[in-house]
């Protein structure tokens, strides 16, 4: 993959991470359970760290990093906010929507990992993918545990 292709791929992941950060923060504001709130806040911070790592890599490649999330991410966060107010801040519904957001993130990382990337970029994306998958699975398990 050429330099511009790598920068584009990394910028798409930056949007994904920003969406995740803002989505987790929206979920943290919407849940009643303090354990869930803390979990979502921690995951938002991890997304912010991933964004910083990706932006640093884009700069190292001579590119300009993305500065925000995607339109789809903004719509997802709006949906979380609307659903949480309509459903009465039902933790199960919020976890289900969070899992849906993590499904999107997993697909974005899986697509990026299919590209022909240099080892350092592949390692960074692979490490972040494992975190996204872990987040997804943890959210799914919490959703299944909430009655």
C-alpha positions as CSV (number, residue, x, y, z in Angstrom):
1,X,0.0,0.0,0.0
2,X,1.3,3.4,-0.8
3,X,1.8,6.2,1.7
4,X,-1.5,8.0,0.7
5,X,-3.4,4.8,1.1
6,X,-1.9,4.2,4.5
7,X,-2.8,7.7,5.6
8,X,-6.3,7.3,4.4
9,X,-6.7,3.9,6.2
10,X,-5.3,5.4,9.4
11,X,-7.6,8.5,9.1
12,X,-10.6,6.2,8.8
13,X,-9.6,4.4,12.0
14,X,-9.1,7.8,13.7
15,X,-12.8,8.6,12.8
16,X,-13.7,5.2,14.2
17,X,-11.9,5.8,17.4
18,X,-13.3,9.3,17.8
19,X,-16.8,7.8,17.3
20,X,-16.0,5.2,19.9
21,X,-14.8,7.7,22.4
22,X,-17.8,10.0,22.0
23,X,-20.2,7.0,21.9
24,X,-18.7,5.6,25.2
25,X,-19.1,9.0,26.8
26,X,-22.7,9.2,25.6
27,X,-23.3,5.8,27.1
28,X,-21.6,6.8,30.4
29,X,-23.9,9.8,30.6
30,X,-27.0,7.6,29.9
31,X,-26.6,4.7,32.3
32,X,-27.6,4.6,36.0
33,X,-25.3,1.8,37.1
34,X,-22.0,3.3,38.5
35,X,-20.0,0.3,37.4
36,X,-21.2,0.7,33.8
37,X,-20.6,4.4,34.0
38,X,-17.0,3.8,35.1
39,X,-16.5,1.1,32.4
40,X,-17.7,3.4,29.6
41,X,-15.6,6.3,30.8
42,X,-12.5,4.0,30.9
43,X,-13.2,2.8,27.4
44,X,-13.7,6.3,26.2
45,X,-10.2,7.1,27.5
46,X,-8.8,4.1,25.7
47,X,-10.3,5.2,22.5
48,X,-8.8,8.7,23.0
49,X,-5.4,7.0,23.5
50,X,-5.8,5.0,20.3
51,X,-6.7,8.2,18.4
52,X,-3.5,9.8,19.6
53,X,-1.5,6.8,18.5
54,X,-3.1,6.8,15.1
55,X,-2.7,10.6,14.6
56,X,1.0,10.3,15.6
57,X,1.5,7.6,12.9
58,X,-0.3,9.7,10.3
59,X,2.0,12.7,11.1
60,X,5.1,10.4,11.0
61,X,4.0,9.4,7.4
62,X,3.8,13.1,6.5
63,X,0.0,13.3,6.5
64,X,-2.6,15.4,8.2
65,X,-4.6,13.4,10.7
66,X,-8.4,13.5,10.9
67,X,-9.7,15.8,13.5
68,X,-13.2,14.4,14.2
69,X,-15.5,11.5,14.0
70,X,-17.8,10.4,11.2
71,X,-21.3,11.5,10.4
72,X,-22.5,7.9,11.0
73,X,-20.9,8.1,14.5
74,X,-22.7,11.4,15.2
75,X,-26.0,9.7,14.2
76,X,-25.2,6.7,16.4
77,X,-24.5,8.9,19.4
78,X,-27.7,10.9,18.8
79,X,-29.6,7.5,18.6
80,X,-28.1,6.5,22.0
81,X,-29.2,9.7,23.5
82,X,-32.7,9.5,22.1
83,X,-33.1,5.9,22.9
84,X,-31.9,6.3,26.5
85,X,-34.4,9.1,27.1
86,X,-37.3,7.3,25.5
87,X,-36.5,3.9,27.1
88,X,-36.0,5.6,30.5
89,X,-32.2,5.1,30.5
90,X,-32.5,1.3,30.3
91,X,-29.0,-0.1,30.8
92,X,-29.8,-3.2,28.6
93,X,-30.8,-1.0,25.6
94,X,-27.8,1.2,26.0
95,X,-25.5,-1.8,26.2
96,X,-27.1,-3.3,23.1
97,X,-26.6,0.0,21.2
98,X,-23.0,0.2,22.5
99,X,-22.4,-3.4,21.2
100,X,-23.7,-2.3,17.8
101,X,-21.2,0.6,17.7
102,X,-18.4,-1.8,18.6
103,X,-19.6,-4.1,15.7
104,X,-18.9,-1.2,13.4
105,X,-15.5,-0.6,15.0
106,X,-14.5,-4.3,14.6
107,X,-15.4,-4.2,10.9
108,X,-13.4,-1.1,10.4
109,X,-10.3,-2.6,12.0
110,X,-10.8,-5.9,10.2
111,X,-11.0,-4.1,6.9
112,X,-7.8,-2.1,7.7
113,X,-6.0,-5.3,8.6
114,X,-6.7,-6.8,5.2
115,X,-4.6,-4.1,3.6
116,X,-1.0,-4.5,2.6
117,X,0.6,-2.6,5.6
118,X,4.1,-2.3,6.8
119,X,4.9,-4.2,10.0
120,X,4.8,-1.2,12.3
121,X,1.4,0.0,11.1
122,X,0.0,-3.6,11.1
123,X,1.3,-4.1,14.7
124,X,-0.4,-0.9,15.9
125,X,-3.7,-1.6,14.1
126,X,-3.6,-5.3,15.3
127,X,-3.1,-4.2,18.9
128,X,-5.9,-1.7,18.7
129,X,-8.1,-4.3,17.0
130,X,-7.6,-6.7,19.9
131,X,-8.8,-4.0,22.3
132,X,-11.8,-3.2,20.2
133,X,-12.7,-6.9,20.1
134,X,-12.3,-7.2,23.8
135,X,-14.5,-4.1,24.3
136,X,-17.2,-5.7,22.1
137,X,-17.1,-9.0,23.9
138,X,-17.2,-7.4,27.3
139,X,-20.1,-5.1,26.3
140,X,-22.0,-8.2,24.9
141,X,-21.4,-10.2,28.0
142,X,-22.6,-7.3,30.2
143,X,-25.7,-6.8,28.0
144,X,-26.5,-10.5,28.3
145,X,-26.1,-10.3,32.1
146,X,-28.5,-7.3,32.5
147,X,-32.1,-8.4,32.8
